[in-house]
């Protein structure tokens, strides 16, 4: 029995020695088996549950698109409510749209369009591993996002002063108000317009605040070289989120501010 165990042990040692020598003779070296699973130096960014970087990038992008799909459904529900009540109370919603500050809404649209450009340039800079330009374009994007919120804050303050905030300060006096009332103007439907308006723009503003926080955090990480070492996909995903928020506003602006097209002339003259 002892001789048999000794024979088996000797055979195992010889087999192990032969396997080790074969791995040394391999052109890929002894670590080639591990590199296939992403444990080599060139795959330090690869998570253990993925086979390669391509699979990891595709899975991460799919997750982001799935998240954005849920966001589309959320804003889509609000837009359905908007469309339904606009069809039911067209005149009241037309008056509500004309009570908004078209100039500030138009300025915010331009601000967000430019911010989409600077975010795209930030993504491109990350792909080129240009840390300086990455931080510069992300910084400009952050400033533009903050500018949007500041302008929106001024607009909401004016709405409050004019009594256009349902449940907080509701005492509206739209233009030709008495004439509208004599024609059967529905004041409750007029209030409903502003409830939908503040729900939609408020939800959008929350997404902007989240975006600003993410951009600031990514700038902090970018200074440490996190996104110019080949790991540029997080910046790309942040860009997708930022573009989505901008696209939502591109839909909200005409829906809320341009009902009937009566505000177009306000760009060249007229007031609130």
Secondary structure, DSSP 8 states (H G I E B T S, - for coil): -HHHHHHHHHHHHHHHHHHHHHHHHSTT-TTHHHHTTT-SGGGTT--TT-SSHHHHHHHHHHHHHHHHHHHHHHHHHHHHHHHHHHHHSHHHHHHHHHTS-HHHHHHHHHHHHHHHHHHHHHHHHHHTT-HHHHHHHHHHHHHHHHHHHHHHHHHHHHHHHTTEETTTEE----TTHHHHHHTT--HHHHHHHHHHHHHHHHHHHHHHHHHHHHHHHHHHHHHTTSSSSS--HHHHHHHHHHHHHHHHHHHHHHHHH-GGGTTGGGGTS---
